[in-house]
Structure formats: structure tokens, C-alpha cells
Amino acid sequence: MESIDNKSNKYQELIAELKAEIEFDFSSIRDEFDPFKRLAWLIEKQERFNRQLNLPSDIQEILCQSDIDRLILAQDCEHFLRDYYELTCKYGFPHMLIYNGLQSYICKMLMDTIAKSEQNDTYFKIALSDKKSRDALENWLGFKEKKLTVHQPENGLFITLDNLKIARKKLENPKLDRGDILGQVTDAFIMGELLLGQLLSLYGRILFDQDYAEKILLQYDREAKEKAKNNSVATSLPELKHELSELLNLKDDTARDEAVQAFIEELLRCNQKVKFPSADAKRLRELLKKGKGLGFLGYTNVLHSLDRWLAFSYEDHASEELIEVGRNFEKKIDRKWLFSEHAGPNISITVPLKEGNEIKLKDVLIREHMSPFIAKLRELNKMRPLYVHAADKNFIHQTNLENIHNGAKIILDTFIGLWEDSQITIFPPVIMIRRILLIESNLFRMDYIPEGSESSLKCIRVVAKDLLSFTRLLGQEAYLLSKGEKGWKAYDIILFPIDERFQEAK
């Protein structure tokens, strides 16, 4: 039986040999910028060292590959890592390998070698801390730089609901101060605005194709012309010159932007009695295009317009343009309505309402033809000034903290219920597209990670006509609309990209 001293001596000898080997071989990998080659080079050295001392491999356990031949990790690790990355797409790769799979000694040896090679004392200092050493190692490997790490969807309804439920749980703390309470509600409206913007992008593309924004404005033009034709007291925008001058000459930039935005929203909803064409209208359209978005209420109202136009498209007196819109929608989505088949009037909804200095759940009757989804969003918007802008000083007063707190819970509960009811029927799933493979002459296999998934891929077989134009979406987020099963695991699907304007607002 080998003595403890002999084992210790053998360990020290092998450690010295490993360090010398890393320093000697480093020149062969230093100029290799493929992250898989770099990581495999390091793992192979560690695994050969572990095999010599008959030590277990953490790599196998982390990759859930306990039955893998350790010789592969020690001699052909690069091939294995590439296959694992391509076929498994497990969230956290390669972060978990670096922080839990690589031993401290191997990380320190490499950092010391890099420091000597580059003559940079920074690495020596970093190597004193195990975590910082691994952070530096992760940067050196280059997976993040090459964007080869596995990403999950971040912009979908699932993520928003998860964040809202976390915020709602925070509100259970009775000791929250006023700022924390207001912050949870403000974030709920910000997340809601993001979702509504994405929803406008999705249904705008479905109804009006890629240039949906311009086509929506043209449809508003037609409505406004029709209104002006049938209304003898209609005015034109040039006659609103005084009002516009006041708005555009406001000294405060924020106040001017908000006032112009409000005017634009009124224009889009056709609450202004206007005639087209108009030079002022063109000016306002440019302001709209250059703005950051329509805001919570603006998105709600434009979505309501899409809902109205879709309903009009099935009426006998509809224009040819709207009839075509309805046909295209039904062909792609297999339904005739946007939000709800039964959309008022005289439908009752339960929403938060301000009563005195309290927020209470009350039943409200929808008196116009409107989807309950839109109606609830409009009623929720009435709560926004109270929490986001502190519009009512009596309500927001510190002495009213209990009512502020209770109202925040009601508002978040309403948001959560609304978004949960909207899953699938209004918001299709968001996916991260990982791979598209041709498996037959007219059939592709698409691998994707669905929102909320932490690990394995989902697989769907797709007919070529529905997929070819969207291969550019590889590695990106998209809405996945499935029209039903067509044979054995083959689907007619449509992919719609998450609009780039909403990618940064996470």
C-alpha cells in the first residue's frame, strides 16, 4: 500500500510537471481564438492529471454525462464539447464548467502563465482570488465575445409574469416604504408597455406585413378623411395652428414632448376632427416616428384600432384593403378576431378603481364595442398617474401609506391575471431559435429553446414554405405561431421576430 508521503510526493511531482507542460504548450494555444479549442486544451490537461492520480471528474457530473469514457475528455475533448453544445444547448454552458468543473490549481496555473507570457502583473493579482481568477479565465476563453453561450428568451410574456410575481411577493412585506411600493407599480407599467409594443409589432406584421407602421398611419388617414367628409363641423390642422404653436413652444423639453405625444395619440385615435392632407400632419408623423414609442395608453389604443379594423374587414361594406387584411389574418392565424370573439358592448369587467383615497376592485360595464382585454388595459392606465407620476398629492401622502400599499397589491394582481389569461390566445410563445436543418427535400427540423426553459431543446419539423425566409432569425428571439399538426410531428408555422426596438428594454 502506497504511503501518504509517497502519494504527496507523487502529487507534487505531477503538479510541477503539469505546470511546466502548460507553460511549454501555451504558445500553441495563445494565438488560437476559437473558444472551444482553448477550453478543450485546458480540460484535457486537467483530466489527464486527474486520471494519473485516479481522481474523479467533476466535468462528467456537470455535463450529466457520467457514462462518458474519460479518455474522450482527456484526448478528444474539443469534439465532445462541440457536440454537447450543438445537441444539448444547456443553459449555463460553459459558465458552470469554468466555475465548478475546472480545479483551482489549473486556473491559477493558466493565469500565471498568461501573466508571464504577456508580462502583465494584473493576472498575478487576479490569481490571488479564486473567483476573480475564474472570471479572468472566462474572459480569456472568449465564449462571451464570440456570443457562443446559450441564451434563453428574455422578452416574452413568461419572463414578465415571473418578474411581476416576484414584485407582488415583495409587496407582502408590511414594512416597505412608499418609494419601494411606487417602484413595484411603476415597473409593472413599464413591463406592460414593453409587452404591448411587442404585441403591436407582432399583429402589425401579421395584418400589414413588414411596413406595418406606415400602413397603420395610412389607415388612420382613411378614417380621418371619412370622418371629415361626414362631419360638417370638422376642422383642419392648419386651423389648430394656435394650439400647436403653444405645444411646440413650451420651454421645458419634457413637457413639450409629453404634450405633443398626447396630441399625436389624440390624432391617431381620431379624436381630433381633422382633414388630410396637411403639412402639420406630416410634421407630427415625423415626430411620432422619431419618438421612443407611443406609451402604455398609446399602444393600447392602436391595438384597439387593429381590433376594430379586423372586425370591419368582415363586414359587407368594407374596403378592398380591409377585406384583404382580414383574409390574410385568418389565413395565418386561423381565427377571425384579434383579442376576443365576444367584445362588448355591455360586458362587465372587474378592475381597480380609485374611491376616495383607496383603490378597490369594482365591476365596470363596457358601453362600447371593445375587447375586455383592451378595456382592462384602459382602466389600469387610469391608475398609472397615481403611482408613476404622483398626480394626486392626497392619495400619495405618507399618511395614506396603507391604502397606497393595498392599492399596489390590487394593481399587480390585476396585471398578473390579465397577462396569465392572455397566454397563447393573445401572446404566442417566444422562442430562441438555435438550429435549422434540412431533413427532406421540403421539410426542415427546427431546434429552439422555449421561454422559461432552463435546459434542453425542443424540436419541431416544419414545411419549407413557412421557414425559408426566416433562417436569418437563427440565434434570435421570435414569436412562434403554430397552425396545427400536419402529419407526424410536422407543422405549418409562422415565425415573427421580436422587434429590435424592444430588445434593449428588458
Sequence and secondary structure as in RCSB ss.txt:
>XXXX:A:sequence
MESIDNKSNKYQELIAELKAEIEFDFSSIRDEFDPFKRLAWLIEKQERFNRQLNLPSDIQEILCQSDIDRLILAQ
DCEHFLRDYYELTCKYGFPHMLIYNGLQSYICKMLMDTIAKSEQNDTYFKIALSDKKSRDALENWLGFKEKKLTV
HQPENGLFITLDNLKIARKKLENPKLDRGDILGQVTDAFIMGELLLGQLLSLYGRILFDQDYAEKILLQYDREAK
EKAKNNSVATSLPELKHELSELLNLKDDTARDEAVQAFIEELLRCNQKVKFPSADAKRLRELLKKGKGLGFLGYT
NVLHSLDRWLAFSYEDHASEELIEVGRNFEKKIDRKWLFSEHAGPNISITVPLKEGNEIKLKDVLIREHMSPFIA
KLRELNKMRPLYVHAADKNFIHQTNLENIHNGAKIILDTFIGLWEDSQITIFPPVIMIRRILLIESNLFRMDYIP
EGSESSLKCIRVVAKDLLSFTRLLGQEAYLLSKGEKGWKAYDIILFPIDERFQEAK
>XXXX:A:secstr
   HHHHHHHHHHHHHHHHHHHHHHHHHHHT   HHHHHHHHHHHHHHHHHHTT   HHHHHTT TTS HHHHHH
SHHHHHHHHHHHH  TTTTHHIIIIIS HHHHHHHHHHHHHHHT HHHHHHTTSHHHHHHHHHHHHTTTTTT S 
    SSHHHHHHHHHHHHHHTT TT  HHHHHHHHHHHHHHHHHHHHHHHHHHHHHHH TTHHHHHHHHHHHHHH
HHHHH TT   GGGGHHHHHHHHT SSHHHHHHHHHHHHHHHHTT S   S  HHHHHHHHHHHHSS  HHHHHH
HHHHHHHHHHHHTTSTT  HHHHHHHHHHHHHHSSS SS SS  SSEEEEEEEEETTEEEEEEEEE SS  HHHH
HHHHHHTTHHHHHS   TTTTSGGGHHHHHHHHHHHHHHHHHHHHHHBTTTB  EEEEEEEEEEETTEEEEEEEE
TT  S  EEEEEEGGGTGGGGGGTTSEEEEEEEEE STTEEEEEEEE  GGGSS  
